[in-house]
Amino acid sequence: MTASLLFFKRSQVQQFARHTDRDPIESHGFEALCCDAWHTQRKVLVGLPRPHECDMRLYMTVVFDESEEVQLDNLFVLYKKEEAQIERLHRWTEDCRRSWTRVKMEDEEEGSQGAEYINDADDFWAGYSDDEELNTS
């Protein structure tokens, strides 16, 4: 079902592009959704415009890498009755993007704290030698 809806959408865009000078991808009808748990993964759920008189809609999850490039994570179809069951999602906003920056900064802080811990452990164990321990036994 996903493949047939994707093929239908592709053929619609191609036909539209052949007969007009306008951009075949219009931004109206697209929906970007997010949830708090995805902020750490930099993931967004994108709903493509629903074809007229169709009871299903094509969705894709995309992930933004560190350089803000978009990578397709998953592609699937949901029927109207399944869409009604979606919970804990909110519209994607710039606040979601800002939270990616906050999460990245927190991760960097944790990483530097881990490095400090390793350095402290190295300093602590620097005074001990395994050779001395073997000689005293």
C-alpha positions as semicolon CSV with decimal commas, in nm:
position;residue;x (nm);y (nm);z (nm)
1;M;0,000;0,000;0,000
2;T;0,285;0,239;0,083
3;A;0,452;0,178;-0,252
4;S;0,132;0,234;-0,451
5;L;0,056;0,561;-0,270
6;L;0,415;0,679;-0,319
7;F;0,399;0,588;-0,689
8;F;0,066;0,772;-0,723
9;K;0,212;1,082;-0,556
10;R;0,520;1,067;-0,780
11;S;0,312;1,041;-1,098
12;Q;0,094;1,333;-0,983
13;V;0,402;1,551;-0,935
14;Q;0,546;1,449;-1,273
15;Q;0,222;1,529;-1,456
16;F;0,193;1,862;-1,279
17;A;0,555;1,949;-1,362
18;R;0,502;1,872;-1,732
19;H;0,209;2,110;-1,766
20;T;0,321;2,415;-1,568
21;D;0,617;2,633;-1,482
22;R;0,536;2,627;-1,110
23;D;0,713;2,415;-0,852
24;P;0,528;2,080;-0,834
25;I;0,596;2,049;-0,462
26;E;0,371;2,294;-0,283
27;S;0,417;2,326;0,090
28;H;0,048;2,349;0,180
29;G;-0,101;2,024;0,300
30;F;0,223;1,897;0,453
31;E;0,226;1,847;0,828
32;A;0,536;1,826;1,049
33;L;0,492;1,659;1,387
34;C;0,728;1,591;1,673
35;C;0,728;1,449;2,025
36;D;0,950;1,529;2,321
37;A;1,124;1,191;2,307
38;W;1,238;1,260;1,950
39;H;1,421;1,580;2,043
40;T;1,729;1,378;2,136
41;Q;1,709;1,190;1,806
42;R;1,646;1,502;1,591
43;K;1,352;1,321;1,431
44;V;1,040;1,468;1,266
45;L;0,725;1,299;1,135
46;V;0,613;1,449;0,803
47;G;0,262;1,389;0,671
48;L;0,231;1,439;0,295
49;P;-0,087;1,595;0,156
50;R;-0,371;1,345;0,140
51;P;-0,489;1,267;-0,215
52;H;-0,849;1,379;-0,274
53;E;-1,111;1,126;-0,167
54;C;-0,849;0,894;-0,024
55;D;-0,875;0,740;0,322
56;M;-0,499;0,698;0,364
57;R;-0,205;0,933;0,390
58;L;0,166;0,885;0,325
59;Y;0,398;0,963;0,618
60;M;0,773;0,966;0,654
61;T;1,001;1,007;0,949
62;V;1,313;1,207;0,879
63;V;1,624;1,262;1,087
64;F;1,842;1,572;1,075
65;D;2,213;1,495;1,108
66;E;2,467;1,727;1,272
67;S;2,510;1,929;0,952
68;E;2,129;1,974;0,923
69;E;2,109;1,736;0,625
70;V;1,779;1,546;0,614
71;Q;1,785;1,167;0,595
72;L;1,480;0,947;0,537
73;D;1,424;0,719;0,836
74;N;1,095;0,547;0,749
75;L;0,811;0,568;0,497
76;F;0,461;0,434;0,572
77;V;0,088;0,480;0,518
78;L;-0,176;0,546;0,782
79;Y;-0,550;0,522;0,732
80;K;-0,779;0,792;0,876
81;K;-0,888;0,567;1,164
82;E;-0,521;0,499;1,252
83;E;-0,437;0,870;1,237
84;A;-0,705;0,935;1,498
85;Q;-0,512;0,713;1,741
86;I;-0,188;0,913;1,721
87;E;-0,105;1,052;2,065
88;R;0,168;1,256;2,233
89;L;0,265;1,435;1,913
90;H;0,274;1,810;1,872
91;R;0,329;2,033;1,573
92;W;0,698;2,074;1,497
93;T;0,815;2,429;1,574
94;E;1,139;2,622;1,600
95;D;1,133;2,541;1,974
96;C;1,185;2,177;1,876
97;R;1,492;2,275;1,674
98;R;1,624;2,483;1,965
99;S;1,583;2,183;2,194
100;W;1,815;1,990;1,958
101;T;2,082;2,250;2,034
102;R;2,017;2,222;2,409
103;V;2,040;1,842;2,395
104;K;2,365;1,864;2,197
105;M;2,514;2,106;2,453
106;E;2,410;1,876;2,740
107;D;2,569;1,579;2,564
108;E;2,891;1,775;2,514
109;E;2,894;1,871;2,884
110;E;2,844;1,507;2,985
111;G;3,124;1,406;2,750
112;S;3,367;1,655;2,904
113;Q;3,267;1,540;3,255
114;G;3,338;1,182;3,152
115;A;3,680;1,286;3,022
116;E;3,753;1,461;3,353
117;Y;3,655;1,144;3,541
118;I;3,893;0,935;3,329
119;N;4,175;1,185;3,380
120;D;4,114;1,184;3,757
121;A;4,120;0,803;3,761
122;D;4,445;0,802;3,561
123;D;4,600;1,045;3,810
124;F;4,484;0,831;4,102
125;W;4,622;0,505;3,966
126;A;4,945;0,662;3,840
127;G;5,106;0,606;4,182
128;Y;5,047;0,232;4,173
129;S;5,235;-0,027;3,975
130;D;5,132;-0,383;3,900
131;D;5,501;-0,483;3,909
132;E;5,535;-0,368;4,272
133;E;5,230;-0,569;4,370
134;L;5,374;-0,885;4,208
135;N;5,711;-0,841;4,384
136;T;5,555;-0,809;4,730
137;S;5,353;-1,133;4,701
